[in-house]
């Protein structure tokens, strides 16, 4: 599971009452894919455009906490406008979001303590029937 994925996951159970975000990361195994060097090629431009497009949707404090839990303490505590325009930073952020994978671990709800297992990079976010709100058809 990529850090980008983690940033969009939450516990949607009735018990979490809409406040099941961000999920705390407990790492058993991670994988970090190699990052290409930073240069002026089209690949970096694509990465930068991608990051600039999704940056408004990223919960920065959740990303910082998750990256620290995964052994990457290098993200700044706050995202400034200067950083959001810095080419080197954006390519490095792409690397953090896309190339750092939680292979095995646990995601824990901050409200309920409910644990969601991550195996083979796939988080199991399936709720039990009793965790769901009553639904009428």
MITISE-765788 format. One line per 8 residues: their letters; for each residue y, z, x of N, C-alpha, C, O, CB. Coordinates in Angstrom, 2 decimals. Glycine has a CB too. Layout:
// MITISE-765788
A) Y Z X Y Z X Y Z X Y Z X Y Z X | ...
// end
This chain:
// MITISE-765788
XXXXXXXX) -1.16 0.00 0.85 0.00 0.00 0.00 1.23 0.00 0.90 1.37 0.84 1.79 0.00 1.21 -0.97 | 2.09 -0.92 0.65 3.33 -1.02 1.42 4.33 0.04 0.95 4.25 0.55 -0.16 3.94 -2.43 1.28 | 5.28 0.35 1.82 6.34 1.28 1.44 7.20 0.69 0.33 7.74 1.43 -0.48 7.20 1.62 2.66 | 7.32 -0.61 0.28 8.05 -1.24 -0.81 7.36 -0.94 -2.14 8.03 -0.66 -3.14 8.15 -2.77 -0.59 | 6.05 -1.00 -2.17 5.29 -0.68 -3.38 5.49 0.79 -3.76 5.75 1.11 -4.92 3.78 -0.99 -3.19 | 5.37 1.66 -2.79 5.53 3.09 -3.05 6.87 3.37 -3.74 6.95 4.24 -4.61 5.44 3.89 -1.74 | 7.91 2.65 -3.34 9.25 2.89 -3.86 9.38 2.56 -5.34 10.39 2.91 -5.95 10.25 2.10 -3.08 | 8.38 1.91 -5.91 8.46 1.57 -7.33 7.42 2.30 -8.18 7.38 2.13 -9.40 8.29 0.08 -7.51
XXXXXXXX) 6.58 3.12 -7.56 5.54 3.82 -8.29 6.02 5.18 -8.78 6.78 5.87 -8.10 4.30 4.00 -7.42 | 5.57 5.56 -9.99 5.85 6.89 -10.50 4.73 7.32 -11.43 3.95 6.50 -11.91 7.21 6.93 -11.23 | 4.66 8.61 -11.67 3.69 9.16 -12.60 4.27 8.97 -14.01 5.29 9.58 -14.35 3.39 10.68 -12.29 | 3.63 8.15 -14.81 4.09 7.87 -16.17 3.39 8.72 -17.22 3.44 8.39 -18.41 3.89 6.42 -16.48 | 2.74 9.79 -16.81 2.03 10.62 -17.79 3.03 11.35 -18.67 4.20 11.53 -18.30 1.11 11.63 -17.08 | 2.57 11.76 -19.83 3.41 12.50 -20.76 3.89 13.80 -20.11 5.03 14.22 -20.35 2.65 12.80 -22.07 | 3.05 14.43 -19.31 3.41 15.71 -18.68 4.56 15.57 -17.69 5.30 16.53 -17.47 2.19 16.29 -17.99 | 4.71 14.40 -17.08 5.79 14.18 -16.11 7.14 14.00 -16.79 8.18 14.14 -16.15 5.48 12.97 -15.25
XXXXXXXX) 7.12 13.69 -18.08 8.34 13.57 -18.89 9.38 12.65 -18.26 10.58 12.92 -18.30 8.94 14.93 -19.10 | 8.89 11.53 -17.68 9.80 10.55 -17.10 10.39 10.93 -15.76 11.26 10.23 -15.25 10.89 10.29 -18.04 | 9.91 12.03 -15.18 10.48 12.51 -13.91 9.45 12.49 -12.78 9.59 13.24 -11.81 11.03 13.92 -14.09 | 8.44 11.64 -12.89 7.37 11.61 -11.90 7.67 10.72 -10.70 6.79 9.98 -10.25 6.12 11.14 -12.54 | 8.90 10.79 -10.17 9.32 9.97 -9.03 10.24 10.81 -8.16 11.03 11.60 -8.68 10.03 8.66 -9.50 | 10.14 10.65 -6.86 9.22 9.86 -6.07 7.92 10.60 -5.81 7.89 11.83 -5.78 9.86 9.45 -4.76 | 6.87 9.85 -5.63 5.58 10.44 -5.33 5.54 10.83 -3.85 5.91 10.05 -2.98 4.42 9.47 -5.68 | 5.08 12.05 -3.59 4.96 12.53 -2.20 3.76 11.85 -1.55 2.69 11.74 -2.15 4.80 14.10 -2.16
XXXXXXXX) 3.94 11.40 -0.33 2.89 10.70 0.41 2.17 11.68 1.34 2.80 12.37 2.14 3.48 9.51 1.21 | 0.85 11.71 1.23 0.01 12.42 2.18 -0.88 11.37 2.84 -1.64 10.68 2.17 -0.85 13.57 1.49 | -0.77 11.27 4.15 -1.43 10.19 4.88 -2.77 10.64 5.45 -2.88 11.70 6.07 -0.53 9.70 6.01 | -3.78 9.82 5.22 -5.06 9.97 5.91 -5.20 8.85 6.94 -5.73 9.07 8.04 -6.25 9.95 4.90 | -4.72 7.65 6.58 -4.79 6.51 7.51 -3.68 5.53 7.16 -3.46 5.20 6.00 -6.19 5.82 7.44 | -2.98 5.06 8.20 -1.99 4.00 8.00 -2.31 2.84 8.92 -3.07 2.95 9.87 -0.55 4.53 8.27 | -1.69 1.71 8.60 -1.78 0.53 9.46 -0.37 -0.04 9.57 0.34 -0.18 8.58 -2.79 -0.55 8.88 | 0.02 -0.36 10.80 1.31 -0.98 11.02 1.07 -2.35 11.63 0.55 -2.47 12.74 2.22 -0.11 11.95
XXXXXXXX) 1.44 -3.38 10.88 1.31 -4.75 11.39 2.40 -5.00 12.42 3.48 -4.42 12.36 1.39 -5.78 10.23 | 2.10 -5.88 13.36 3.07 -6.21 14.39 4.28 -6.92 13.80 4.16 -7.68 12.83 2.42 -7.09 15.47 | 5.43 -6.67 14.39 6.66 -7.33 13.98 6.99 -8.39 15.02 6.92 -8.15 16.22 7.83 -6.32 13.81 | 7.37 -9.56 14.52 7.83 -10.60 15.42 9.16 -10.17 16.03 9.85 -9.31 15.48 7.98 -11.95 14.69 | 9.51 -10.75 17.17 10.80 -10.47 17.78 11.93 -10.96 16.89 11.76 -11.87 16.08 10.89 -11.13 19.16 | 13.09 -10.35 17.05 14.25 -10.73 16.27 14.97 -11.86 16.99 15.35 -11.73 18.15 15.21 -9.52 16.04 | 15.15 -12.95 16.31 15.88 -14.08 16.86 16.59 -14.81 15.73 16.64 -14.31 14.61 14.94 -15.04 17.64 | 17.13 -15.96 16.01 17.94 -16.67 15.02 17.15 -17.73 14.26 17.73 -18.72 13.83 19.12 -17.33 15.69
XXXXXXXX) 15.88 -17.55 14.09 15.10 -18.58 13.40 15.14 -18.41 11.89 15.63 -17.40 11.38 13.66 -18.57 13.89 | 14.62 -19.39 11.18 14.62 -19.38 9.72 13.81 -18.22 9.15 14.13 -17.73 8.06 14.08 -20.69 9.20 | 12.77 -17.78 9.86 11.94 -16.68 9.38 12.77 -15.40 9.23 12.65 -14.70 8.23 10.76 -16.43 10.34 | 13.61 -15.11 10.21 14.47 -13.93 10.12 15.48 -14.08 8.99 15.77 -13.11 8.29 15.20 -13.69 11.45 | 16.02 -15.27 8.81 16.97 -15.50 7.71 16.31 -15.24 6.36 16.93 -14.68 5.46 17.52 -16.95 7.76 | 15.05 -15.65 6.22 14.31 -15.41 4.98 14.10 -13.92 4.77 14.27 -13.42 3.65 12.94 -16.14 5.01 | 13.74 -13.20 5.82 13.55 -11.75 5.72 14.85 -11.07 5.31 14.85 -10.17 4.46 13.05 -11.19 7.06 | 15.95 -11.48 5.91 17.25 -10.87 5.62 17.65 -11.13 4.18 18.11 -10.21 3.50 18.32 -11.41 6.57
XXXXXXXX) 17.50 -12.35 3.71 17.84 -12.66 2.32 16.97 -11.86 1.35 17.46 -11.37 0.33 17.68 -14.18 2.05 | 15.69 -11.72 1.68 14.78 -10.94 0.85 15.25 -9.48 0.76 15.37 -8.93 -0.34 13.34 -11.00 1.41 | 15.53 -8.87 1.90 15.95 -7.48 1.93 17.29 -7.30 1.21 17.46 -6.34 0.45 16.06 -6.98 3.38 | 18.23 -8.20 1.44 19.52 -8.10 0.75 19.36 -8.21 -0.76 20.12 -7.60 -1.52 20.47 -9.17 1.26 | 18.38 -8.99 -1.20 18.14 -9.15 -2.63 17.53 -7.92 -3.28 17.84 -7.62 -4.44 17.26 -10.32 -2.86 | 16.67 -7.21 -2.56 16.00 -6.04 -3.16 16.69 -4.72 -2.84 16.39 -3.70 -3.47 14.57 -5.98 -2.69 | 17.59 -4.72 -1.89 18.23 -3.48 -1.44 18.87 -2.68 -2.58 18.76 -1.45 -2.57 19.27 -3.80 -0.41 | 19.52 -3.31 -3.55 20.09 -2.51 -4.65 19.05 -1.78 -5.50 19.37 -0.82 -6.19 20.90 -3.41 -5.55
XXXXXXXX) 17.80 -2.22 -5.44 16.73 -1.61 -6.23 15.94 -0.53 -5.47 15.09 0.13 -6.05 15.79 -2.67 -6.70 | 16.22 -0.37 -4.20 15.49 0.60 -3.38 16.10 1.99 -3.57 17.31 2.17 -3.47 15.53 0.20 -1.87 | 15.24 2.96 -3.85 15.68 4.35 -3.88 15.63 4.84 -2.43 14.57 5.14 -1.90 14.77 5.25 -4.84 | 16.81 4.90 -1.80 16.86 5.16 -0.36 16.28 6.52 0.02 15.48 6.58 0.95 18.29 5.08 0.12 | 16.64 7.63 -0.65 16.04 8.92 -0.27 14.51 8.92 -0.38 13.83 9.53 0.44 16.60 10.03 -1.14 | 13.96 8.25 -1.39 12.50 8.17 -1.53 11.89 7.37 -0.39 10.83 7.73 0.12 12.13 7.53 -2.89 | 12.56 6.29 0.01 12.06 5.48 1.13 12.09 6.27 2.43 11.14 6.21 3.21 12.89 4.20 1.28 | 13.16 6.99 2.67 13.28 7.79 3.90 12.17 8.85 3.94 11.52 9.03 4.98 14.68 8.47 3.98
XXXXXXXX) 11.96 9.55 2.83 10.92 10.59 2.79 9.53 10.00 3.01 8.73 10.55 3.76 10.96 11.34 1.46 | 9.25 8.88 2.35 7.93 8.26 2.49 7.72 7.73 3.91 6.63 7.87 4.46 7.77 7.11 1.47 | 8.74 7.13 4.49 8.59 6.60 5.85 8.38 7.74 6.85 7.60 7.60 7.79 9.82 5.75 6.25 | 9.07 8.85 6.64 8.86 10.01 7.52 7.44 10.55 7.38 6.82 10.91 8.37 9.87 11.11 7.21 | 6.93 10.61 6.15 5.56 11.07 5.93 4.55 10.16 6.60 3.46 10.58 6.98 5.26 11.17 4.43 | 4.92 8.87 6.74 4.02 7.91 7.36 4.28 7.75 8.86 3.79 6.81 9.48 4.15 6.56 6.67 | 5.06 8.67 9.42 5.25 8.69 10.87 6.35 7.77 11.37 6.37 7.42 12.55 3.99 8.33 11.54 | 7.27 7.38 10.50 8.37 6.51 10.90 9.68 7.25 10.60 10.24 7.13 9.51 8.32 5.12 10.16
XXXXXXXX) 10.17 8.02 11.59 11.36 8.85 11.36 12.68 8.15 11.67 13.71 8.82 11.78 11.26 10.09 12.18 | 12.67 6.83 11.81 13.84 6.12 12.33 14.86 5.67 11.29 15.95 5.25 11.66 13.39 4.95 13.07 | 14.54 5.75 10.00 15.52 5.32 9.00 16.65 6.34 8.90 16.41 7.55 8.94 14.84 5.13 7.62 | 17.89 5.86 8.78 19.00 6.80 8.64 18.94 7.50 7.29 18.42 6.95 6.32 20.35 6.05 8.80 | 19.48 8.71 7.20 19.40 9.45 5.94 20.18 8.80 4.80 19.84 8.98 3.63 19.91 10.85 6.15 | 21.21 8.06 5.14 21.97 7.33 4.11 22.14 5.88 4.55 22.17 5.57 5.74 23.35 8.00 3.85 | 22.25 5.01 3.56 22.44 3.59 3.83 23.92 3.27 3.67 24.48 3.40 2.58 21.57 2.71 2.87 | 24.55 2.86 4.75 25.98 2.53 4.71 26.16 1.03 4.48 25.22 0.25 4.65 26.69 2.96 6.02
XXXXXXXX) 27.37 0.64 4.10 27.66 -0.78 3.91 27.52 -1.55 5.22 27.08 -2.69 5.22 29.07 -0.97 3.35 | 27.89 -0.91 6.34 27.76 -1.57 7.64 26.30 -1.90 7.94 25.99 -2.99 8.40 28.34 -0.69 8.76 | 25.41 -0.94 7.67 23.98 -1.18 7.91 23.45 -2.27 6.99 22.62 -3.08 7.40 23.18 0.11 7.71 | 23.91 -2.29 5.74 23.44 -3.28 4.78 23.83 -4.70 5.17 23.31 -5.66 4.60 23.99 -2.96 3.40 | 24.74 -4.84 6.12 25.16 -6.16 6.60 24.70 -6.43 8.03 24.94 -7.51 8.57 26.68 -6.27 6.53 | 24.03 -5.47 8.65 23.61 -5.58 10.04 22.29 -6.34 10.15 21.26 -5.88 9.65 23.48 -4.19 10.68 | 22.33 -7.49 10.78 21.17 -8.38 10.88 19.96 -7.70 11.53 18.84 -7.81 11.02 21.55 -9.62 11.69 | 20.17 -7.01 12.62 19.07 -6.35 13.33 18.46 -5.26 12.45 17.24 -5.13 12.38 19.56 -5.75 14.68
XXXXXXXX) 19.32 -4.47 11.79 18.83 -3.42 10.91 18.02 -3.99 9.75 16.97 -3.45 9.41 19.99 -2.59 10.39 | 18.49 -5.07 9.15 17.81 -5.65 7.99 16.43 -6.18 8.35 15.49 -6.04 7.57 18.65 -6.77 7.39 | 16.31 -6.79 9.52 14.99 -7.28 9.96 14.08 -6.09 10.24 12.89 -6.13 9.92 15.13 -8.18 11.22 | 14.62 -5.02 10.83 13.82 -3.81 11.09 13.41 -3.15 9.76 12.29 -2.66 9.64 14.62 -2.80 11.96 | 14.31 -3.15 8.78 13.99 -2.59 7.47 12.90 -3.41 6.79 12.02 -2.85 6.13 15.24 -2.55 6.58 | 12.95 -4.71 6.95 11.89 -5.58 6.42 10.55 -5.13 7.00 9.55 -5.02 6.28 12.16 -7.08 6.77 | 10.54 -4.87 8.30 9.31 -4.42 8.96 8.79 -3.13 8.34 7.60 -3.00 8.07 9.55 -4.23 10.47 | 9.68 -2.16 8.12 9.28 -0.88 7.54 8.72 -1.07 6.13 7.69 -0.50 5.78 10.47 0.10 7.51
XXXXXXXX) 9.40 -1.87 5.32 8.99 -2.07 3.93 7.72 -2.90 3.77 6.92 -2.65 2.87 10.11 -2.72 3.17 | 7.54 -3.88 4.64 6.47 -4.85 4.44 5.29 -4.72 5.40 4.19 -5.17 5.08 7.03 -6.21 4.55 | 5.48 -4.12 6.55 4.43 -4.10 7.56 3.80 -2.73 7.80 2.88 -2.60 8.61 4.97 -4.60 8.85 | 4.29 -1.71 7.10 3.71 -0.37 7.20 2.89 -0.15 5.93 3.42 -0.21 4.83 4.81 0.75 7.37 | 1.59 0.10 6.10 0.67 0.20 4.97 -0.02 1.56 4.94 -0.51 2.04 5.96 -0.38 -0.91 5.03 | -0.04 2.19 3.78 -0.86 3.37 3.57 -2.26 2.87 3.22 -2.46 2.31 2.14 -0.27 4.33 2.44 | -3.20 3.06 4.11 -4.57 2.58 3.90 -5.37 3.59 3.09 -6.02 3.23 2.11 -5.26 2.30 5.25 | -5.31 4.84 3.49 -6.00 5.94 2.80 -5.03 7.10 2.68 -4.34 7.43 3.65 -7.32 6.37 3.55
XXXXXXXX) -4.98 7.71 1.52 -4.11 8.86 1.36 -4.00 9.30 -0.08 -4.81 8.93 -0.93 -2.74 8.56 1.90 | -2.99 10.09 -0.34 -2.76 10.63 -1.68 -1.27 10.55 -2.00 -0.42 10.82 -1.15 -3.27 12.10 -1.78 | -0.98 10.19 -3.24 0.38 10.22 -3.77 0.42 11.36 -4.78 -0.41 11.40 -5.69 0.80 8.83 -4.42 | 1.36 12.28 -4.63 1.41 13.46 -5.48 2.69 13.47 -6.30 3.79 13.27 -5.78 1.32 14.74 -4.63 | 2.54 13.69 -7.60 3.68 13.77 -8.51 4.50 15.02 -8.22 3.94 16.10 -8.09 3.21 13.77 -9.98 | 5.83 14.88 -8.11 6.67 16.04 -7.82 6.78 17.02 -9.00 7.17 18.17 -8.80 8.04 15.58 -7.42 | 6.47 16.57 -10.21 6.61 17.41 -11.40 5.29 18.10 -11.76 5.25 19.31 -11.97 7.09 16.58 -12.59 | 4.22 17.32 -11.82 2.95 17.86 -12.32 1.97 18.23 -11.21 1.02 18.99 -11.45 2.30 16.86 -13.23
XXXXXXXX) 2.18 17.71 -10.01 1.22 17.92 -8.94 0.01 17.00 -9.04 -0.91 17.10 -8.23 0.76 19.35 -8.94 | 0.01 16.11 -10.02 -1.11 15.17 -10.21 -1.23 14.31 -8.97 -0.23 13.79 -8.47 -0.90 14.28 -11.49 | -2.45 14.16 -8.47 -2.70 13.36 -7.28 -3.30 12.01 -7.64 -4.21 11.91 -8.46 -3.63 14.12 -6.33 | -2.75 10.98 -7.01 -3.24 9.62 -7.16 -3.78 9.18 -5.80 -3.06 9.17 -4.81 -2.11 8.65 -7.68 | -5.05 8.83 -5.77 -5.72 8.48 -4.52 -5.38 7.04 -4.14 -5.31 6.15 -4.99 -7.26 8.66 -4.65 | -5.18 6.84 -2.84 -5.00 5.50 -2.28 -6.21 5.23 -1.39 -6.46 5.95 -0.42 -3.64 5.36 -1.48 | -6.96 4.19 -1.73 -8.12 3.79 -0.93 -8.02 2.30 -0.65 -7.71 1.51 -1.54 -9.47 4.13 -1.65 | -8.29 1.92 0.59 -8.23 0.52 0.99 -6.90 -0.11 0.58 -6.86 -1.26 0.14 -9.39 -0.26 0.38
XXXXXXXX) -5.82 0.66 0.75 -4.44 0.23 0.47 -4.12 0.09 -1.02 -3.04 -0.39 -1.36 -4.18 -1.07 1.15 | -5.02 0.50 -1.91 -4.81 0.33 -3.34 -4.63 1.70 -3.99 -5.55 2.52 -3.98 -6.00 -0.44 -4.00 | -3.44 1.97 -4.57 -3.25 3.23 -5.27 -3.89 3.18 -6.66 -3.70 2.21 -7.40 -1.75 3.55 -5.38 | -4.63 4.22 -7.00 -5.24 4.31 -8.33 -4.28 5.09 -9.22 -4.25 6.32 -9.19 -6.66 4.99 -8.27 | -3.50 4.36 -10.01 -2.49 4.97 -10.87 -2.96 5.08 -12.32 -2.15 5.32 -13.21 -1.20 4.18 -10.80 | -4.24 4.89 -12.56 -4.77 4.93 -13.92 -4.73 6.37 -14.44 -5.21 7.30 -13.79 -6.21 4.37 -13.97 | -4.16 6.52 -15.62 -4.08 7.83 -16.26 -5.30 8.05 -17.14 -5.87 7.10 -17.69 -2.79 7.96 -17.08 | -5.69 9.31 -17.26 -6.75 9.67 -18.19 -6.15 9.62 -19.60 -4.94 9.76 -19.77 -7.34 11.09 -17.86
XXXXXXXX) -7.00 9.42 -20.59 -6.52 9.28 -21.96 -5.69 10.47 -22.41 -4.68 10.31 -23.10 -7.68 9.09 -22.90 | -6.10 11.67 -22.03 -5.38 12.86 -22.46 -4.02 13.00 -21.77 -3.20 13.81 -22.21 -6.22 14.10 -22.19 | -3.77 12.24 -20.71 -2.48 12.29 -20.03 -1.44 11.38 -20.70 -0.25 11.49 -20.42 -2.65 11.89 -18.57 | -1.88 10.51 -21.58 -0.99 9.55 -22.22 -0.40 10.14 -23.50 -1.02 10.98 -24.16 -1.74 8.24 -22.52 | 0.79 9.69 -23.82 1.38 10.10 -25.09 0.63 9.46 -26.22 0.03 8.39 -26.05 2.87 9.73 -25.15 | 0.65 10.10 -27.39 -0.03 9.53 -28.56 0.64 8.20 -28.92 1.86 8.10 -29.04 0.02 10.51 -29.77 | -0.18 7.20 -29.08 0.30 5.86 -29.41 -0.24 5.46 -30.77 -1.44 5.58 -31.03 -0.11 4.84 -28.33 | 0.64 4.97 -31.63 0.21 4.50 -32.95 0.34 3.00 -32.99 1.31 2.43 -32.49 1.03 5.15 -34.08
X) -0.64 2.36 -33.60 -0.59 0.90 -33.75 -0.25 0.55 -35.18 -0.16 -0.63 -35.52 -1.92 0.25 -33.35
// end
